[in-house]
Structures are given as structure tokens and as C-alpha cells.
Amino acid sequence: MRKTWTAVIAVALALCLFGCGPVIKQEDDNAGVSGGKTTIEFFGWGDTDELNNYQTLVNKFMDENPDIIVSYSGESAKTYMYTLKQRAMSLPDMFLMPDYDFLEWVKNGKLKDITNYVSQEELSKLWPQAVDEYYFNRSNKTLGKTDGAKLYGLPKDLGPFTLVYNKTLLDQIINEKGLNQSEIYALLSPEKPMTWQQFKTLLKKIDTDPNDDLYGISHYELEAAVYSNNADFFDEGAKNQTITSDRFAEAVQFIADLNLVDHVMPSAANQISTNGYQRFKSQGCVFSFMGPWDCANFWKTANFEYDILPVPYNGENPEAQSTAWVGSMAYCIKDNCGKAKTEACMKLMNYLCYNESAQREFYKLGQQVPNIKEMANNEYLNDTQGILANKNPKSRSVWLETISGTNDKIHGKVRTRYYTLKSDWYTLLTEHFTTEKMWEGKVTAKAACASFAPTFQTALNEMAAELG
């Protein structure tokens, strides 16, 4: 594993992402201006539906800003960052940056400081945690809004990844098996999360045949289990690994046992052959995980009723709480962008981030929870515009409470890779669980975590040293 980590670093360096190529000259202030119009390139990410949604909004922006021409293109999440790294020496003017890659890119000077281009009045309308993620303090190399920190991006969204269930399929199973519907639906509360034990008991009731192709749940999110047992991957500052803690191992073992002991989840091999998203969409499971960005595709293709729930937590741990991971991306501008293009990019960025009509169009298209707090908590939640009538999920409050924490039983937490200079270690950890055959029950979660801990600690030490 030590060699694997070194190889990953070598590949990253080979891509010439960080300072090992020629010095990039600052663009001319009037670059991209011709005939009174400024042309900018915007590179986005997403599946076909998301890319189409963005093209719709970009077209509306150009209609309202005839002096700006936006050349928009995008790629799927699988290839997006690879392509962006390949273009590191000639970046698009404006692009999306995942939260878990932000630290690496901002530390290496690839992102423009936009602090003086934004209004605090406008920023105050947004979810504060969304904005705060994209501040960086160069003097002490820390993330978050602190004295001396500068802003290097505006939030595209906040995306809580919560539990989802197929209500149509569940009702069918309840009727076929003669289960107590009231008892089951009492557990499916958008306000009160289930414990792990309650959830396992429910899954075993609805998935009683280990030999059929219908599962209780498609897979289980690692961070949802870890966070909902009051555990984490490392300590504050990402200096020391904590995967050897009992609570971390307990969370991983909970996931493994859903297949090995309870037989309500596909094996690791079956999860690879059919991912959770595909299995849920094809009605091969009752429960899975869903984010707001999935709505666009679900509205078009799902022929069943579904709803969302808070993620379960370990009820035997008095300090555990339901905690889902919340993803985010930032709209960023390349550091050497000239004045004219920067101003054009900021107009587009502001429009996409907090223009009311744009945010309304985004949630109408099934793209996201509105960035504007007031819009999200009133118009979006209560559908005061009649935009979401008869559209799932009904319990949109779960996403809002995961973001805001207004319900003391439901919480959200940024993805763990946001705090580290590189994100490859997460893939190495999950690959280690597979190679150690932990998911097959050959070793315990505690043993698998212990054997990876030295490699992980070395990676944390190297990242801390590189960060400075």
C-alpha cells in the first residue's frame, strides 16, 4: 500500500498540476473582448440532465447579458477532474471545483481570489456553511472563514446525501407479506431518525429471502455510518488518523454485517456489477441514498413513488447522532484571468449562485436545494410557487434540516476529503477493505482498519508537510 500511495503522488505530479511547468503569464486585461462583447469559457460537470440544466441557465444568462458570450461544455464526474488537471496550464476561465479538491487547488495558486468582487450583503443570503467552505488563509494554510482568509469560489450548491426508499415497492412488500403497515411507517419519520438496530430489523422484515434479487438496501455510505457513530477518519487539522478507534471500526463492521450477517444488502461483488443508483432505479432494492441533484433524472425515469429520510445512527452510542455527508462544489475562476474576463465570469457566477430567478429555475429543473436560505426554507419547502406539486420527494425538510441543523436530531457534515490536501487516500482505504476481503468476512473491520492505519498516517504526514 505504501508503494501504491507513492505511485498516486507520482501520477499527480506527472499531470503537471502544480507549479512544475512553465510560469503562466497573467492574461491581458482585455483578453476575450471583441466587438464590445466578452467571451468566456465555462467548464462544468455532471450527467446529461445536469449538463442540460446548466445549458438552459447559461442561455438565460446570455439573453439577459448580451455583451457576454459563454462557451459552455462539461463532462461526467468520472472524467471531469482528470480533464481539468490535463488543462492545468491552460485552464477554462471559469470552472467547477469539488469540495474535496479545493484545498489542493487553492494552495497551489490555481484559483483567483474573488474577495473584492463579492458583496457581503449578497453572501449573507446564502447558507453560511456553503460560503465558508471556500475561504482559505494563505498565512496559516487553513480552510474556513477566519481573519485574513480570502474567498476563492462561490458555492454551486449544498447536497445532502440522505436515505431514500421506494414507497411503491415497500407497500407492495407489506401487502404480500402481511406486515403491519402502521408499525413500519412509524419508523419512516422525516423528523425522527431510526437507530441502526431499528433499521436492520426493518430491513430483515422486508427482505426475508436471501436468494432472490430484491434487497433491503442497495449499499451503505461509509461516511454516513462513521459520522452517525460520532467517529471520524482523523483528528482536527487532519494530523492524526483515528480509523483505529473502536467507534470507527464499529461503523465499518455495521456496513459489512448488513450483507454478512443480516443478508439484506448485496455482496461487494454484486455492488460493483450493479451500483446503488442503478439498483434503486430498477427497483432491485427498497432503500438507497439520494441527493437533490438526482431529482432531474428521477422525475423523468422513475415510475414509482419515493421519499427521503434521515440516515440511521447507532442508538447504543449515547453520543451518536444521525449525520449525513453534505457535498458541495464551487464556481471558481482561474488565477491568471484578465480583468475583462474576470468581470464577465463574476457576473455569470453571481447569476448562477444567488440570482433568485436562476435559483428558482434550478430547483424547478430538479438540480438542487436553493442556495438562498429564505427561498429554501419557505418557497422550496412549502412549494408556495406550485412548482413541485405532485413531485417527489415530499419530505424535502430532511434535506434542509441536514444542511441547517435546525432539528437537533438530524445533522450534516462536509465530506471528509475536504480537509486533506489530496483525496486519493479515501480510494486507497476503500480498496484496502476490498483487498483484505473484509467485505467477505475474512477479517474484521477492526483488523482491516489497523492494517491500513500506518499507510494512512504516512499519507497524512506527507500531506501536512506539503501543505506547510
C-alpha positions in Angstrom: 0.0 0.0 0.0 2.9 2.3 0.6 4.0 1.8 -3.0 0.5 2.5 -4.2 0.4 5.8 -2.4 3.7 6.8 -3.8 2.5 5.9 -7.3 -0.5 8.1 -6.9 1.6 11.0 -6.0 3.8 10.4 -9.0 0.9 10.4 -11.3 -0.4 13.6 -9.9 3.0 15.2 -10.4 3.2 13.8 -13.9 0.0 15.7 -14.8 1.9 18.9 -14.1 -0.9 20.3 -12.0 1.2 22.2 -9.5 3.9 24.5 -10.4 6.3 22.1 -12.2 5.7 23.6 -15.6 6.4 27.0 -17.2 5.3 30.1 -15.4 1.9 31.1 -16.6 1.8 34.7 -17.6 -1.1 36.9 -16.5 -3.6 37.3 -19.2 -4.1 40.7 -20.9 -6.9 42.7 -19.1 -8.8 42.9 -22.4 -8.3 39.3 -23.5 -11.5 37.8 -24.8 -13.1 41.2 -25.8 -14.1 41.7 -29.4 -16.7 43.9 -30.9 -17.9 45.1 -27.5 -18.5 41.5 -26.3 -16.5 39.4 -23.9 -16.2 35.7 -24.5 -15.6 33.3 -21.6 -15.2 29.6 -21.3 -17.2 27.8 -18.6 -16.4 24.1 -17.9 -18.9 22.1 -15.9 -19.6 18.6 -14.7 -22.5 16.3 -14.4 -24.6 13.7 -16.2 -26.6 14.6 -19.3 -29.5 16.0 -17.3 -27.3 18.3 -15.2 -25.3 19.5 -18.2 -28.6 20.3 -20.0 -29.9 22.1 -16.9 -26.8 24.3 -16.9 -27.0 25.0 -20.6 -30.6 26.2 -20.0 -29.4 28.6 -17.3 -26.4 29.8 -19.3 -28.6 30.6 -22.3 -30.9 32.6 -20.0 -27.9 34.5 -18.7 -26.7 35.4 -22.2 -30.2 36.6 -23.1 -30.0 38.9 -20.1 -26.4 39.9 -20.7 -25.9 40.3 -24.5 -22.4 41.7 -24.0 -21.2 38.3 -22.7 -20.8 35.2 -24.7 -20.4 32.0 -22.7 -18.9 28.9 -24.3 -20.2 26.1 -22.0 -19.1 22.5 -22.0 -18.9 19.7 -19.5 -18.1 16.2 -18.6 -19.3 13.4 -16.3 -18.0 13.2 -12.8 -15.8 10.2 -13.7 -13.6 12.2 -16.2 -14.1 15.8 -15.1 -11.2 16.2 -12.7 -8.8 14.3 -15.0 -9.6 16.6 -17.9 -9.3 19.7 -15.7 -5.9 18.5 -14.4 -4.8 17.9 -18.0 -5.7 21.5 -18.7 -3.9 22.9 -15.7 -1.6 25.1 -17.8 -4.4 26.5 -19.9 -7.5 26.3 -17.7 -11.0 27.4 -18.7 -11.9 30.9 -17.5 -14.5 29.5 -15.1 -15.0 26.0 -13.8 -16.5 23.9 -11.0 -14.3 22.7 -8.2 -15.4 19.8 -5.9 -15.1 20.5 -2.2 -12.6 17.6 -1.8 -10.2 19.0 -4.4 -10.5 22.7 -3.3 -7.6 22.7 -0.8 -5.1 21.3 -3.3 -6.0 23.7 -6.0 -6.2 26.8 -3.8 -3.0 26.0 -2.0 -1.2 25.8 -5.4 -2.4 29.1 -6.6 -4.7 27.9 -9.4 -7.8 29.8 -8.1 -8.5 33.5 -8.2 -9.1 35.5 -5.1 -12.6 36.9 -5.6 -13.0 38.6 -2.2 -13.2 42.1 -3.6 -15.7 41.0 -6.3 -18.5 40.0 -3.9 -20.8 41.8 -1.6 -21.2 40.7 2.0 -24.9 41.6 1.7 -25.4 39.1 -1.1 -23.3 36.5 0.6 -25.4 36.8 3.8 -28.4 35.5 1.9 -26.7 32.2 1.3 -26.3 29.1 3.5 -23.2 30.3 5.6 -21.6 26.9 5.6 -21.7 26.8 1.8 -19.8 30.1 1.5 -17.4 29.4 4.4 -16.1 26.3 2.8 -14.4 28.3 0.0 -12.3 30.6 2.2 -8.6 30.0 2.6 -6.0 31.6 4.7 -2.6 31.6 3.0 -0.7 32.7 6.0 -1.6 29.7 8.1 -2.8 27.3 5.4 -6.3 26.9 7.0 -9.7 26.4 5.5 -12.8 28.4 6.5 -13.7 32.0 7.1 -11.2 33.4 9.6 -9.3 36.7 10.0 -7.1 37.1 6.9 -8.8 34.4 4.9 -9.8 35.2 1.3 -12.7 33.9 -0.8 -11.8 31.7 -3.8 -15.1 30.5 -5.0 -18.9 30.8 -4.7 -21.0 27.7 -3.8 -22.7 25.9 -6.6 -24.9 24.1 -4.0 -25.1 22.1 -0.8 -26.0 18.5 -1.5 -27.1 16.3 1.5 -26.9 12.6 0.6 -29.7 11.0 2.6 -31.6 7.8 2.8 -34.3 7.2 0.1 -36.9 4.5 -0.1 -39.2 3.2 -2.8 -42.7 3.7 -1.3 -44.5 1.9 -4.1 -42.3 -1.2 -3.7 -42.4 -1.1 0.1 -46.2 -1.0 0.1 -46.3 -4.0 -2.3 -44.0 -6.0 0.1 -46.1 -5.0 3.1 -49.2 -6.3 1.4 -47.6 -9.5 0.1 -46.0 -10.4 3.4 -49.0 -9.3 5.6 -46.8 -6.9 7.5 -48.1 -4.2 9.9 -48.1 -1.1 7.7 -48.6 1.4 10.6 -45.8 -0.1 12.6 -43.4 0.1 9.6 -44.4 3.7 8.7 -44.0 4.8 12.3 -40.3 4.2 11.8 -40.1 6.1 8.5 -40.3 9.5 10.0 -38.7 12.6 8.4 -38.3 14.1 11.8 -37.0 11.2 13.9 -34.1 9.1 12.6 -34.0 5.4 13.0 -31.3 3.7 15.0 -29.1 1.1 13.4 -30.9 -1.7 15.2 -34.3 -0.4 14.2 -33.2 -0.1 10.6 -31.7 -3.6 10.5 -34.8 -5.1 12.0 -37.0 -3.3 9.4 -34.7 -4.5 6.5 -34.9 -8.1 7.7 -38.7 -7.9 7.8 -39.0 -6.8 4.2 -36.1 -8.8 2.8 -36.7 -12.4 4.0 -35.3 -14.3 1.1 -31.5 -14.2 0.7 -31.7 -16.0 -2.6 -33.8 -13.5 -4.6 -32.7 -10.4 -6.5 -34.6 -8.0 -4.2 -32.6 -6.4 -1.4 -33.5 -4.3 1.5 -30.8 -1.7 0.7 -28.5 -1.2 -2.3 -25.3 -0.3 -0.3 -24.4 1.8 2.6 -22.4 5.1 2.6 -19.2 4.8 4.6 -19.2 8.4 5.8 -22.9 8.2 6.9 -22.1 5.2 9.1 -18.9 6.7 10.5 -20.3 10.2 11.2 -23.5 8.7 12.7 -21.4 6.8 15.3 -19.7 10.0 16.4 -16.5 8.8 14.7 -14.2 10.3 12.1 -11.2 9.5 9.9 -8.7 11.8 11.6 -8.5 14.4 14.3 -8.9 18.2 14.0 -6.5 19.5 11.5 -6.2 16.1 9.8 -2.9 15.4 11.6 -3.5 12.0 13.2 -5.6 9.1 11.9 -8.5 7.9 14.0 -9.6 4.9 12.0 -8.2 2.6 14.7 -10.8 3.9 17.1 -13.5 1.4 18.3 -16.3 3.6 17.0 -14.8 3.9 13.5 -14.4 0.1 13.3 -17.8 -0.4 14.7 -19.3 1.7 11.9 -17.5 -0.2 9.2 -18.5 -3.5 10.7 -22.1 -2.4 10.7 -21.9 -1.9 7.0 -20.2 -5.3 6.4 -22.7 -7.1 8.6 -25.7 -5.9 6.5 -24.5 -8.4 4.0 -22.5 -11.0 6.0 -24.9 -11.3 9.0 -28.3 -9.8 8.1 -28.3 -10.7 4.3 -30.2 -7.5 3.4 -27.6 -5.9 1.2 -25.8 -7.2 -1.9 -22.3 -8.5 -1.6 -19.4 -6.3 -2.6 -19.1 -8.0 -5.9 -22.7 -7.5 -6.7 -22.5 -3.9 -5.7 -19.7 -3.5 -8.3 -21.7 -5.2 -11.1 -24.8 -3.0 -10.3 -24.2 0.2 -8.4 -26.7 1.5 -5.8 -28.2 4.1 -8.1 -28.9 1.6 -10.9 -30.3 -1.0 -8.4 -32.6 1.5 -6.9 -33.8 2.9 -10.2 -34.5 -0.7 -11.4 -36.4 -1.5 -8.2 -33.9 -4.1 -7.1 -33.9 -2.7 -3.6 -36.2 -0.8 -1.2 -33.7 1.6 0.3 -30.7 3.5 -1.1 -29.2 7.0 -0.9 -30.2 10.1 -2.8 -29.1 13.8 -3.3 -31.1 16.7 -4.6 -29.2 16.6 -7.9 -30.8 13.2 -8.6 -34.3 14.7 -8.9 -33.9 15.7 -12.6 -33.3 12.1 -13.7 -35.8 10.6 -11.2 -38.6 12.8 -12.4 -38.0 11.7 -15.9 -37.5 8.0 -15.4 -38.7 6.7 -12.0 -42.1 5.1 -12.4 -42.6 4.7 -8.7 -43.2 6.9 -5.6 -40.3 7.5 -3.3 -39.4 9.7 -0.4 -36.3 10.6 1.7 -35.4 10.0 5.4 -32.6 11.0 7.8 -29.7 8.5 7.9 -29.9 6.0 10.8 -27.5 6.3 13.8 -26.0 4.0 16.4 -28.6 4.1 19.2 -26.3 2.2 21.5 -23.8 5.1 21.4 -25.1 8.0 23.6 -23.0 10.5 21.7 -24.1 9.3 18.2 -26.5 11.4 16.0 -27.9 11.0 12.6 -25.3 12.7 10.3 -25.3 12.5 6.6 -22.5 13.8 4.4 -23.1 17.0 2.6 -21.3 17.6 -0.7 -20.6 20.9 -2.4 -18.8 22.4 -5.4 -17.6 25.9 -6.0 -17.7 28.1 -9.0 -14.1 29.2 -9.5 -12.1 31.4 -11.8 -8.5 30.7 -13.0 -6.0 32.7 -11.1 -4.5 34.4 -14.2 -7.8 35.5 -15.7 -7.7 39.0 -17.1 -9.8 41.9 -15.8 -12.5 41.8 -18.6 -13.0 38.1 -18.4 -12.9 38.1 -14.6 -15.7 40.6 -14.5 -17.7 38.6 -17.0 -17.1 35.4 -15.1 -18.2 37.1 -11.9 -21.5 38.2 -13.5 -22.2 34.6 -14.5 -21.0 33.2 -11.2 -23.3 35.6 -9.2 -26.2 34.8 -11.5 -25.8 31.0 -11.0 -25.1 31.2 -7.3 -27.7 33.6 -5.9 -29.9 35.2 -8.6 -33.5 34.5 -7.4 -34.9 33.6 -10.8 -31.9 31.3 -11.5 -32.2 29.5 -8.2 -35.9 29.0 -8.8 -35.2 27.6 -12.2 -32.6 25.3 -10.7 -34.9 23.7 -8.3 -37.7 23.6 -10.9 -35.3 21.6 -13.1 -34.6 19.2 -10.2 -31.0 20.4 -9.9 -30.5 21.4 -6.2 -31.8 22.9 -3.0 -31.7 26.7 -3.4 -28.6 28.4 -2.2 -30.7 31.3 -0.8 -31.8 30.4 2.7 -35.1 32.2 2.7 -36.1 30.7 -0.6 -35.2 27.2 0.5 -37.0 27.4 3.9 -40.2 28.9 2.5 -40.8 28.8 -1.2 -38.9 25.5 -1.8 -40.0 23.7 1.3 -43.7 24.7 1.1 -43.9 24.9 -2.7 -45.5 28.3 -2.5 -45.0 28.7 -6.3 -46.7 25.5 -7.1 -43.5 24.3 -8.9 -43.1 21.0 -7.1 -46.7 19.9 -6.9 -47.0 16.1 -7.2 -43.2 15.7 -7.4 -41.1 13.5 -5.1 -39.6 13.6 -2.6 -42.3 15.0 -0.4 -40.1 15.2 2.7 -37.8 18.0 1.4 -37.5 19.1 5.0 -34.9 16.3 5.5 -32.5 17.9 3.1 -33.0 21.3 4.7 -32.6 20.1 8.2 -29.5 18.1 7.3 -28.0 21.4 5.9 -29.2 23.7 8.7 -29.1 21.5 11.8 -32.4 23.2 13.0 -33.6 19.7 14.0 -31.4 18.6 16.9 -31.8 15.0 15.8 -30.7 15.5 12.2 -27.2 16.7 11.1 -24.9 17.0 8.1 -21.2 17.1 7.8 -18.9 18.1 4.9 -17.2 15.2 3.2 -14.0 14.1 5.0 -11.7 14.6 2.0 -12.4 18.3 2.0 -10.0 18.7 4.9 -7.0 16.9 3.3 -4.6 18.2 0.6 -5.3 15.2 -1.6 -8.3 12.9 -1.8 -6.6 9.7 -3.1 -6.3 8.3 0.4 -10.0 7.7 0.5 -9.9 5.4 -2.5 -6.9 3.6 -1.1 -8.8 3.0 2.1 -11.9 1.5 0.4 -9.7 -0.5 -1.9 -7.8 -1.9 1.1 -11.1 -3.1 2.7 -11.7 -5.0 -0.6 -8.2 -6.5 -0.9 -8.2 -7.6 2.7 -11.5 -9.3 1.9 -13.1 -7.6 4.9 -16.5 -7.3 3.0 -16.3 -11.1 2.5 -15.8 -11.7 6.3 -12.2 -12.9 6.0 -11.0 -10.2 8.5 -12.9 -8.0 10.9 -13.3 -4.3 10.3 -11.1 -3.6 13.3 -8.3 -5.7 11.8 -8.6 -4.1 8.4 -8.5 -0.6 9.8 -5.5 -1.4 12.0 -3.5 -2.8 9.0 -4.2 0.4 6.9 -3.5 2.8 9.7 0.3 3.1 9.2 -0.2 3.8 5.5 -2.9 6.4 6.2 -0.8 8.1 8.9 2.1 8.3 6.5 -0.2 9.9 3.9 -1.5 12.4 6.5 2.1 13.3 7.5 3.1 13.8 3.8 0.1 16.0 3.1 0.7 18.1 6.2 4.3 18.6 5.3 3.4 19.6 1.7 0.7 21.9 2.9 3.3 23.6 5.1 
